Amino acid sequence: MSITTLQFTATLDALREVLTFRHPADAVLSHFFRNHRELGQLDRAFVAESVFGVLRRKILLDHMSAGAPLRATLLLWLARFAGRSARELAPLLKPGEAEWLAEKKAEPVDDLPLALRADLPDWVIERLKSRLPDDEILALGRALQQPAPLDLRVNTMRTSRDAALQKLREDGMKCEPTPYSPIGIRVQGRPALNRHPLFIDGSIEVQDEGSQLLGFLLAPRRHELVVDFCAGAGGKALMLGAMMNSQGRVYAFDVSAARLARLKPRLKRSGLSNLHPHLIRDERDAKVKRLAGKIDRVLVDAPCSGLGTLRRNPDLKWRQSGPAVGELSLKQARILRAAASLVKSGGRLVYATCSPLPDENQQVVEPFLAEHPEFELVSGGECFLEQRIALPMETYVQLWPHVHGTDGFFAAVLHRIR
């Protein structure tokens, strides 16, 4: 399909706004599209795909097009990474650009530094080297350069996975069960799910398979008291409530009223009656302290760098930094300590992030364990086996895009022994 001048010009304009990195790329694009009503559905799809494509390969593109204007960077992405032919691009080119593109398209990259081939910042590479060999970092980087699949979670209060699969397939969607989560569905493409009857009636929710697996690590039971300590828009809290068959209580805590507001329509669709959202000031809020020592299971999906979600949010490579991660790790440690105070003897705490960096993971959990002998680390692999999920793991759970096809998640399962 040919590229129109309108599409190319709109993409350049959108890129200029996104590349300031003052706001998340998806929010910038939403604002951009609201201000450009002349763009049709196909135009918007081209702009979004191209902007996110450039973001995913920007480190290498900047190296290859050093000194060239932004339009050259976009043309290079289209030619080298989007597979656009010289004939398709010809109407867009200025004098000399065809020759430049042909030269750059053929330029070898195999001998370039690891950061360029993996398309990850130097500071991220340095931190990953403490946990992974170079070939694994490269495999991870390449996986993060690909768009994420669309994963759904089946609301078991409403339907079964088999029934949901059958309905989606009848309606023309290509989908299959997720490899690990017993309630997950992976859909090909980007269908308009928000208008599908299963979405409208709360039978399905969009949720990455890795995020679903965190719920199975926590494994809440009916009639228990459960806390989702950093609930956000409530995706995991909704799953926990359904796993409990809407019995017991799930407290969904968050410091953002806007995020909790997004939970309200989802909660209404879900059919759950055991989920209770609460806005808290911070981890020391009185609502938290009142539950000290009373909770059976606590999930801490801690605020983090989000680098495990680069397939979805590639702009985070420039909106995060080494110093910012250092500040986050201090915040994560405070949240973990506060959440741990809620867990009663015999209870379970799951600490998780969507980050592959040890700074936010092992280096937060291990000092906590040293200071809190009343908690012990439990094998994540054994927890999965208890849930009949065949997912071999060491003691810590680390989900990798290049190995498991999920977002990058870390989790530690902690048991309070007294």
Residue, then its C-alpha position, 0 to 999 in steps of 0.5 A: m500500500s502506498i504512503t501518502t504525503l499526508q501520512f508522511t507529514a503527519t508522522l513527522d509532526a507527531l514524532r516531533e511532539v513525541l521526541t520531546f519525551r515530556h509525556p508518554a508517547d501513547a498520550v501524546l499520540s492521543h492528543f495529536f489525533r484529537n487535534h488532527r481530525e482530518l486523519g482517517q483510520l488508515d492514516r492514524a494506523f500508519v502514524a501510530e505504527s511508524v512512531f512506535g517503530v521509530l521509538r523501538r529502533k531509535i538508538l540504532l537509527d540515530h547512529m545510522s542517520a547521525g547529522a541527518p534531519l528527522r525525515a531521514t530517520l523516518l525514511l530509514w525506518l520505513a526502508r530498513f525496518a518496515g520493509r518499504s520498497a524504493r518504489e513505494l518511497a520514491p514519491l516522498l523523496k528529495p534529491g539525493e535521498a534515494e542514494w542515501l537510503a540505498e547505502k544505509k539499507a545495505e549497511p552492516v550492523d553485526d559488528l556494532p556495539l551491543a547497545l546499538r544492536a539491542d537498542l537499549p541505553d548504555w546504562v541499561i546494558e551495564r545493569l543487565k550485564s550483572r545478570l545476563p551474558d551478552d547473547e542473552i541481552l541481545a536476544l532480550g533487546r531484539a524481543l523488546q523491539q517487536p510489538a507486544p501481542l494482545d493478551l486477554r484474561v477470561n473473567t471466570m465469574r462470567t465464562s470459561r476460556d473454552a467458551a470465550l475462545q469459541k465465541l471470538r473465533e466465531d466472530g472472525m478473530k484469530c486467537e489461541p490459549t496463552p502458553y502458561s496462564p490457564i485463563g489467558i487468550r492471545v489474539q492476533g492483530r488489533p481487533a476492536l475489542n471494546r465493542h465486542p459483546l464479551f468485553i462489554d459484559g465483562s467476560i474478557e479483559v485486556q491483560d498481559e499473560g505475565s501480569q496474569l501469572l502474578g495472580f497465580l503466584l499470590a493464589p488467593r483463596r475464597h473468604e480470605l482478606v487480600v490487598d493489591f497494594c499498588a492497584g493502579a487501574g485494577g487489572k490484577a485486583l479484578m483477577l484476584g477477586a474472580m479467583m476468589n469467586s467474589q468471596g472474601r475481600v480484596y482491597a485495591f489501594d492506590v495513591s492515584a484517584a485517576r487510576l482508581a477511577r478507571l477501575k470503576p467501569r471495569l468493576k461494574r462489568s466484572g460482576l464482582s462484589n468483593l473488590h473494594p477500591h481505596l485511595i491512600r495518601d501514601e504507604r503510611d496512610a491510616k487505611v493501611k495501618r488499620l489492616a496491620g497483621k490481618i491480611d492473608r495475601v498481599l500483592v505489591d506490583a511496585p512502581c518501577s522503571g517499566l523497562g519490561t514493557l518496552r514492547r508497548n512503551p518504547d519511549l521509556k528508554w528515554r524517559q527513564s534514567g539510571p539516577a531515576v531508577g536509584e530513587l525508585s529502588l528506595k521507594q520500592a523498599r519503603i512500599l515493600r516494608a509497609a505492605a509486609s506489615l499487613v501480612k498475618s502469620g502464615g500469610r503470603l506476600v508477592y513483590a513484583t515489578c515489570s522491570p528486568l533490572p536487579d536494582e529494582n528486584q533482587q537488590v530490593v528483596e534481599p535487604f528486606l529479607a535480611e532485616h525481616p527474619e519473620f519472612e522467608l523466600v518461597s520458590g516461585g516455580e513450586c508456587f506455579l506447580e501448586q497452580r498446575i502451571a508448568l513453568p520452571m523457575e528458580t526461587y525468584v520468578q523472572l519472565w522474559p519477552h524473548v523466552h516466555g513471550t510475556d512482558g518482562f516481569f520479576a516476582a518474589v514470593l515471601h511467606r510470613i513464618r511468624 
